[in-house]
């Protein structure tokens, strides 16, 4: 079982290792989606706790990507008969 930090590090390695291209579709398995979901949740919590403000247009773009990844993970879970709220 990985800790939250390991998910964050692995998500970073995916991003910088070429697994998450800037254009085109991402082909991710269930484990990769879960890793990204956990990293996104951590990032969102960190962003909210920070006093820094992100430009709304940048934040909107990131939120769209984050929401798509979370929805893909939810879909993968549903396909396996796992449901979460």
C-alpha positions in Angstrom: 0.0 0.0 0.0 1.4 3.4 -1.0 1.4 6.4 1.2 0.0 9.7 -0.1 3.6 11.0 -0.8 4.3 8.0 -2.9 1.2 8.7 -5.0 2.3 12.3 -5.4 5.9 11.3 -6.5 4.6 8.6 -8.9 2.1 11.1 -10.5 5.0 13.5 -10.9 7.1 10.8 -12.6 4.2 10.0 -14.9 3.9 13.7 -15.9 7.6 14.2 -16.5 8.3 10.7 -17.8 6.1 11.2 -20.9 3.1 9.2 -19.8 0.9 12.3 -19.8 1.4 14.0 -23.1 0.4 17.7 -23.5 -1.9 16.8 -26.4 -3.8 13.7 -27.5 -5.5 11.1 -25.3 -4.0 9.7 -22.2 -4.2 5.9 -22.1 -4.1 5.0 -18.4 -4.9 1.9 -16.4 -6.9 1.7 -13.2 -3.8 2.0 -11.0 -2.5 5.1 -12.9 -5.9 6.7 -12.6 -6.0 6.1 -8.9 -2.6 7.5 -8.5 -3.6 10.7 -10.3 -6.9 11.0 -8.4 -5.0 10.9 -5.1 -2.4 13.4 -6.3 -5.2 15.7 -7.6 -7.0 15.5 -4.2 -3.7 16.4 -2.5 -3.0 19.2 -4.9 -6.5 20.7 -4.4 -6.2 20.6 -0.7 -2.8 22.2 -0.8 -4.1 24.9 -3.2 -7.0 25.7 -0.9 -4.7 25.8 2.2 -2.3 28.2 0.4 -2.7 31.9 0.7 -1.6 32.3 -2.9 -4.2 33.0 -5.6 -4.0 31.3 -9.0 -5.2 33.2 -12.0 -8.8 32.2 -12.7 -8.2 31.2 -16.3 -5.3 28.9 -15.3 -7.3 27.4 -12.4 -10.2 26.7 -14.7 -8.0 24.9 -17.2 -6.4 22.7 -14.4 -9.8 22.0 -12.8 -11.2 20.8 -16.2 -8.3 18.3 -16.5 -8.5 17.3 -12.9 -12.3 16.7 -13.1 -11.8 14.6 -16.3 -9.2 12.4 -14.6 -11.5 11.9 -11.5 -14.4 11.1 -13.7 -12.4 8.5 -15.7 -11.3 6.9 -12.4 -14.9 6.8 -11.2 -15.9 5.2 -14.5 -13.2 2.6 -14.2 -14.4 1.8 -10.7 -18.0 1.4 -11.8 -16.9 -0.9 -14.6 -15.4 -3.1 -11.9 -18.5 -3.0 -9.8 -17.0 -0.6 -7.3 -19.0 2.5 -6.4 -18.0 5.5 -4.4 -19.5 8.8 -3.5 
